[in-house]
Amino acid sequence: MNFSRDFVFGTATSSYQIEGAHNEGGRTPSIWDTFCATPGKVYEQHNGDNACDHYHRFEEDIQTLKKLGVDAYRFSIAWPRIFPEKGRYNPEGMAFYKNLAKRLREEGIKPAVTLYHWDLPMWAHEEGGWISRESVEWFKDYARTCFTELDSLVDSWITHNEPWCAGFLGYHQGVHAPGHTNMEEAVKAVHHMLLSHGEAVSMLKTEFSSSTPIGITLNLSPIYAKSDSANDQLAANNADGYSNRWFLDPVFKGTYPADMMNLFSKYVHSYDFIKEGDMETISVPCDFFGINYYSRAIVEFSAAQDFMSKGAFSDYEKTGMGWDIAPDEFKDLIIRLRNEYTDLPIYITENGAAYDDEVVNGKVHDVLRTRYIEQHIQAVSDLNDLGMNIQGYYLWSLLDNFEWSFGYDKRFGMIYVDFDTQERIWKDSAYRYAEIIKQREASLQIGS
């Protein structure tokens, strides 16, 4: 592994997954609070009411970050803390993030802040949520407030985290909040998320004349066909369109892919929600591109599926989520992005693995996660040797946390959390990550 002096090693979390304090500091419910309270939506009806209690324990968690030696910490802001009601700003909610960002800076850790990591306020949902074009204005108000209060403290901004999940899992597949199963709603919701992204980028650069870097984070999976047959190739094309191109094309090319517009038009009765100038706004130049990478996908043709594609059998080793471990395909993905889409600096804003961790004699020996992390960091090093310009890597996640519809059943953290006592225990992967970061420092000192 070989990393330059300015390569950023970090770790990431999100507000709903770790903060807790769901009814403190003026916060009102988000769509995830409501979704969790709906029977059958989340594993054993778990919720984020307490989560990792980071809201009260952030000082302890900052010391963990310091001990790890990370350069940066990526966290998200809970919109319902900032605007608990439509049009009503809550300074107490903002004070938490100001304090967090200040403390990180004091400890030499760069705050990388995500504006939207899925916790839409319930008031916004009740007024139409992301399906309503008004959501773009609500997001702009929220972003403007965050920029006003925090820009001087923040090292980089991310507008949206994984609009594929918020849009397609939330409004089409129904497995994420708000739990809708309507493709037309999903396509509208994604459009408004992407539009709000472009509006926020433009606002930071023009209205604020800020030099703080800003970008978006997409979750991307390289898609492979099970065979060379025409049918399986078609399945792979459609799966790639649904998972990857529907987001990459508007952000980097200012268009939606025509083949997918044709496929979606069975459900989307009119594309008239795409207004003149929207695509130019969505494709406004960013300063960097964030990628969340976990796995590849292999698909085969299925006439029974909406888009003629379904997952195929894979003999790859799997994580605890059942996802293929595929560091080589990660390289394929980045090379494709460089060839087809962008020369922006890339940050891997999430990468990690869930496993069934056990505490034995006060220790957690997570051999498989440690290997997964090593393989993917090595892949980043290899990619940079090829000139791919990856400028940072954020391990998901700092802490075991609320894993959305899986509740607390899936553990992604390098720090084990006992959710009954809130005790934090370093896993072997945390020690190894700290070692990798330190080795970079050592090798740089030797070379300097």
C-alpha positions in Angstrom: 0.0 0.0 0.0 1.4 3.4 -1.0 -0.4 6.7 -0.2 0.7 10.3 -0.7 1.0 12.7 2.1 -2.3 14.5 1.3 -4.4 11.3 0.9 -7.3 11.5 3.3 -8.0 8.5 5.6 -11.4 8.9 7.3 -14.4 7.1 8.7 -18.1 7.8 8.3 -21.5 7.7 10.1 -24.9 9.2 9.7 -27.2 11.1 12.0 -30.2 8.7 12.3 -27.9 5.7 12.6 -25.9 6.9 15.6 -27.2 10.0 17.3 -30.2 8.9 19.4 -31.8 11.7 21.4 -34.7 11.5 19.0 -36.9 13.9 21.1 -34.2 16.2 22.5 -32.8 19.5 21.5 -36.0 20.5 19.6 -35.8 17.6 17.1 -39.1 16.4 15.6 -39.7 13.1 13.9 -38.2 12.1 10.5 -39.6 9.6 8.0 -37.4 7.0 9.6 -38.9 7.5 13.0 -42.3 6.8 11.5 -41.1 4.0 9.3 -39.5 2.2 12.3 -42.8 2.5 14.2 -44.7 0.7 11.4 -44.9 -3.0 12.2 -43.1 -5.3 9.8 -40.8 -2.6 8.3 -37.7 -2.9 10.4 -36.1 -6.0 12.0 -37.8 -6.6 15.4 -39.2 -3.1 15.1 -35.8 -1.6 16.1 -35.5 2.2 15.9 -33.0 5.0 16.2 -34.4 6.5 19.4 -31.2 5.8 21.3 -28.9 4.2 18.6 -25.3 4.8 19.8 -26.3 7.8 21.9 -23.7 9.8 20.0 -25.6 13.0 20.8 -24.5 12.7 24.4 -21.2 10.7 23.8 -19.7 12.6 20.9 -16.7 13.7 23.1 -15.9 10.0 23.7 -16.3 9.2 20.0 -14.0 12.1 19.0 -11.3 10.6 21.3 -11.8 7.3 19.4 -11.3 9.1 16.1 -8.2 10.8 17.5 -6.8 7.5 18.6 -7.5 5.9 15.2 -5.5 8.7 13.7 -8.0 9.6 10.9 -7.6 12.8 8.9 -11.3 13.3 8.5 -14.7 12.3 9.9 -17.7 12.2 7.7 -21.1 12.8 9.5 -24.5 13.9 8.5 -26.8 16.6 9.8 -30.4 15.7 10.9 -32.7 18.0 9.0 -35.4 17.7 11.7 -33.0 19.1 14.2 -32.4 22.2 12.1 -36.0 22.7 10.8 -38.3 20.9 13.2 -41.3 22.6 11.5 -41.7 24.1 8.1 -40.0 27.5 8.0 -38.9 27.4 11.7 -35.1 27.3 12.3 -34.0 25.7 15.5 -30.6 27.2 16.7 -30.3 24.5 19.5 -30.2 21.8 16.9 -27.5 23.6 14.9 -25.5 24.2 18.1 -24.9 20.4 18.4 -23.2 20.3 15.0 -21.3 23.5 15.5 -19.9 22.1 18.7 -19.1 18.8 17.0 -17.3 20.5 14.1 -15.3 22.8 16.4 -14.2 20.0 18.6 -13.1 17.9 15.6 -11.1 20.8 14.3 -9.5 21.3 17.7 -8.4 17.7 17.6 -7.0 18.1 14.1 -9.8 16.1 12.4 -11.4 17.5 9.3 -15.3 17.6 9.3 -16.8 16.2 6.1 -20.5 17.0 6.3 -23.4 15.3 4.5 -26.5 17.5 4.3 -29.0 14.6 3.5 -28.6 11.1 4.7 -32.2 10.1 4.4 -33.9 11.6 7.5 -36.4 13.8 5.8 -38.5 15.7 8.4 -42.1 14.3 8.7 -43.5 17.8 8.1 -41.8 17.7 4.7 -43.1 14.2 3.9 -46.7 15.2 4.9 -46.5 18.1 2.4 -45.5 15.7 -0.4 -41.9 14.8 0.4 -39.5 14.4 -2.4 -42.3 13.7 -4.9 -43.2 17.4 -4.6 -41.1 19.9 -6.5 -41.4 22.2 -3.4 -39.0 19.8 -1.7 -36.2 21.5 -3.7 -37.0 24.9 -2.1 -37.2 23.3 1.4 -33.8 21.7 0.8 -32.4 25.0 -0.4 -33.6 26.7 2.8 -32.0 24.0 4.9 -28.8 24.0 2.9 -28.5 27.8 3.1 -28.9 27.7 6.9 -26.2 25.0 7.2 -23.8 26.9 4.9 -24.4 30.1 6.9 -23.8 28.5 10.3 -21.1 25.9 9.5 -19.2 26.7 6.3 -16.3 28.2 8.1 -15.9 25.0 10.2 -16.5 22.4 7.5 -13.7 20.9 5.3 -16.0 19.5 2.6 -19.7 19.3 1.9 -21.7 16.4 0.4 -25.2 17.3 -0.7 -26.9 13.9 -0.8 -25.9 10.4 0.2 -27.0 7.6 -2.1 -30.1 9.1 -3.8 -30.6 5.6 -5.3 -31.4 4.3 -1.8 -33.5 7.3 -0.8 -35.3 7.3 -4.1 -35.6 3.7 -5.4 -35.5 1.8 -2.1 -37.7 4.4 -0.4 -40.3 5.1 -3.1 -40.1 2.1 -5.5 -39.1 -1.0 -3.6 -40.6 0.2 -0.3 -37.9 -1.3 1.9 -36.6 2.1 3.1 -38.6 5.1 4.5 -41.2 6.3 3.5 -42.0 2.7 2.3 -43.8 3.5 -1.0 -43.9 1.1 -3.9 -44.6 3.4 -6.9 -42.1 3.7 -9.7 -43.5 7.0 -10.9 -43.1 8.5 -7.4 -39.5 7.1 -7.2 -38.4 8.7 -10.5 -39.9 12.1 -9.5 -38.3 11.8 -6.0 -34.9 11.1 -7.5 -35.3 14.0 -9.9 -36.0 16.5 -7.1 -33.2 15.1 -5.0 -30.7 15.6 -7.9 -32.2 19.0 -8.6 -31.8 20.1 -5.0 -28.2 18.8 -5.2 -27.4 21.1 -8.1 -29.2 24.1 -6.5 -27.1 23.6 -3.3 -23.8 23.4 -5.2 -24.7 26.6 -7.1 -25.7 28.3 -3.9 -22.5 27.6 -2.1 -20.4 28.8 -5.0 -22.4 31.9 -6.0 -24.4 33.1 -3.0 -21.7 32.3 -0.5 -18.6 32.6 -2.8 -17.3 29.7 -0.7 -14.1 27.8 -1.6 -15.2 24.8 0.5 -15.3 21.8 -1.8 -18.7 20.3 -2.5 -19.9 17.2 -4.2 -22.4 14.3 -4.2 -22.1 10.7 -3.1 -23.5 7.9 -5.2 -23.6 4.2 -4.3 -22.4 2.3 -7.3 -22.2 -1.4 -8.1 -20.5 -2.7 -11.2 -23.0 -5.0 -12.9 -22.0 -8.2 -14.7 -24.1 -10.5 -16.9 -24.3 -14.2 -15.9 -23.5 -15.2 -19.5 -22.8 -13.9 -22.9 -26.3 -14.5 -24.1 -28.2 -11.6 -25.6 -30.9 -11.9 -22.8 -28.4 -11.8 -19.9 -26.6 -8.9 -21.6 -29.9 -7.0 -21.8 -30.5 -7.8 -18.1 -27.1 -6.4 -17.2 -27.7 -3.2 -19.3 -31.0 -2.6 -17.5 -29.7 -3.3 -14.1 -26.8 -0.9 -14.7 -29.3 1.7 -15.9 -31.4 1.3 -12.8 -28.5 1.2 -10.3 -25.8 3.4 -11.9 -26.5 5.3 -15.1 -29.8 6.9 -13.9 -27.7 8.9 -11.4 -24.3 9.2 -13.2 -25.7 10.4 -16.5 -27.7 13.4 -15.2 -24.9 14.5 -12.8 -22.1 14.2 -15.4 -23.8 14.4 -18.8 -26.9 16.5 -18.0 -29.3 13.8 -19.4 -31.2 10.8 -18.3 -30.4 7.6 -20.2 -32.9 7.3 -23.0 -33.1 3.5 -22.8 -34.2 3.7 -19.1 -36.6 6.5 -19.8 -38.2 4.2 -22.3 -38.3 1.3 -19.8 -39.6 3.5 -17.0 -42.3 5.1 -19.2 -44.5 2.0 -18.6 -44.9 3.5 -15.1 -44.0 7.2 -15.5 -47.0 8.6 -17.4 -45.3 11.9 -18.2 -41.9 13.3 -17.8 -43.3 16.8 -17.6 -41.8 17.2 -14.0 -38.5 17.7 -15.8 -38.6 21.4 -16.4 -36.5 23.5 -18.7 -33.1 24.2 -17.2 -33.3 21.3 -14.7 -30.7 19.2 -16.4 -28.2 22.1 -16.5 -28.8 22.6 -12.8 -28.3 18.9 -11.9 -25.1 18.8 -13.9 -23.5 21.9 -12.4 -19.8 21.2 -11.9 -18.8 19.8 -8.5 -15.4 19.9 -6.8 -15.2 16.1 -6.2 -17.2 12.9 -6.6 -18.0 10.7 -3.7 -18.5 6.9 -4.2 -19.9 4.4 -1.8 -18.7 0.9 -2.8 -19.6 -2.3 -1.1 -20.1 -5.0 -3.7 -20.6 -6.0 -7.3 -23.8 -7.5 -8.8 -24.3 -10.4 -11.2 -27.6 -10.7 -13.0 -29.5 -12.8 -15.4 -32.6 -12.3 -17.6 -36.0 -12.6 -16.1 -39.1 -11.8 -18.1 -41.1 -11.7 -14.9 -39.2 -8.7 -13.5 -40.2 -5.1 -14.4 -36.8 -4.4 -16.0 -36.0 -8.0 -17.2 -33.3 -8.5 -14.7 -32.7 -10.4 -11.5 -29.8 -11.4 -9.3 -27.9 -14.5 -10.4 -26.0 -17.1 -8.3 -22.5 -16.1 -7.4 -19.8 -18.4 -5.9 -17.9 -15.4 -4.5 -17.2 -15.2 -0.8 -19.9 -13.1 0.9 -20.1 -10.6 3.7 -22.7 -10.9 6.5 -25.1 -9.0 4.2 -24.8 -11.7 1.6 -22.8 -9.3 -0.7 -20.0 -10.5 -2.9 -16.5 -9.5 -1.8 -15.2 -8.0 -5.0 -12.1 -5.7 -4.8 -11.1 -6.4 -8.4 -14.5 -5.3 -9.6 -14.2 -2.2 -7.6 -11.2 -1.4 -9.8 -13.3 -2.0 -12.9 -15.9 0.4 -11.6 -13.4 3.3 -11.1 -11.7 2.7 -14.4 -15.1 2.8 -16.1 -16.0 6.1 -14.3 -12.7 7.6 -15.5 -13.3 6.5 -19.1 -16.9 7.4 -19.4 -17.8 10.1 -16.8 -15.5 12.3 -14.9 -11.9 13.4 -14.1 -13.0 15.0 -10.8 -11.1 13.9 -7.7 -12.8 10.8 -6.3 -13.3 10.1 -2.6 -14.5 6.6 -1.5 -17.0 8.0 1.0 -18.0 4.6 2.3 -16.6 1.1 2.1 -16.9 -1.7 4.7 -18.5 -4.9 5.6 -21.0 -6.4 8.1 -20.3 -9.6 10.0 -21.7 -11.3 13.0 -19.2 -10.1 15.6 -18.9 -11.6 19.1 -17.1 -10.2 22.1 -14.9 -12.9 23.6 -13.0 -12.0 26.8 -13.5 -8.4 26.1 -12.1 -8.6 22.5 -13.6 -8.7 19.0 -11.5 -10.7 16.5 -13.1 -9.7 13.2 -10.7 -11.4 10.9 -13.0 -11.3 7.8 -13.7 -7.6 8.1 -10.0 -6.8 8.6 -9.2 -8.7 5.4 -12.0 -7.0 3.5 -10.7 -3.5 4.5 -7.1 -4.5 3.6 -8.2 -5.7 0.2 -10.1 -2.6 -0.7 -7.5 -0.2 0.6 -5.0 -2.1 -1.4 -7.3 -1.7 -4.4 -7.4 2.1 -3.9 -3.6 2.1 -3.8 -3.4 0.1 -7.0 -5.9 2.4 -8.7 -3.8 5.5 -7.7 -0.8 3.7 -9.2 -2.8 3.7 -12.4 -3.4 7.5 -12.1 -7.0 7.2 -11.1 -6.8 10.2 -8.6 -8.6 8.8 -5.6 -7.9 11.4 -2.9 -9.5 9.8 0.2 -11.0 6.7 1.7 -13.7 6.7 4.5 -14.3 3.4 6.3 -17.9 2.6 7.0 -18.4 2.7 9.8 -16.9 4.1 12.9 -19.4 2.4 15.2 -21.9 -0.5 15.0 -25.2 1.3 14.5 -28.8 1.2 13.3 -28.6 -0.5 10.0 -31.8 0.8 8.5 -34.4 -2.0 7.8 -32.0 -4.5 9.4 -32.1 -2.7 12.7 -29.2 -3.6 15.1 -28.9 -7.1 13.6 -26.1 -6.1 11.2 -22.8 -4.7 12.5 -20.7 -2.6 10.2 -18.5 -0.8 12.8 -14.8 -1.1 13.5 -15.9 -0.2 17.1 -18.2 -2.7 18.7 -21.2 -1.1 20.5 -23.1 -2.9 23.3 -26.5 -1.3 22.7 -27.7 -2.0 26.2 -24.7 -0.3 28.0 -23.4 1.8 25.2 -19.9 0.4 25.9 -17.5 0.8 23.0 -15.0 -2.0 22.3 -12.3 -1.7 19.7 -12.4 -4.6 17.1 -9.2 -5.9 15.5 -10.2 -4.1 12.3 -10.0 -0.7 14.2 -6.5 -1.5 15.4 -5.6 -2.6 11.8 -7.0 0.6 10.3 -5.1 2.7 12.8 -2.0 0.8 11.8 -2.5 1.3 8.1 -2.9 5.1 8.7 0.2 5.2 10.9 2.2 3.2 8.4 1.5 5.8 5.8 2.9 8.4 8.2 6.0 6.3 8.9 6.7 5.6 5.2 6.3 9.3 4.4 8.7 10.3 7.2 11.3 7.8 5.9 10.9 9.1 2.4 11.0 12.8 3.3 
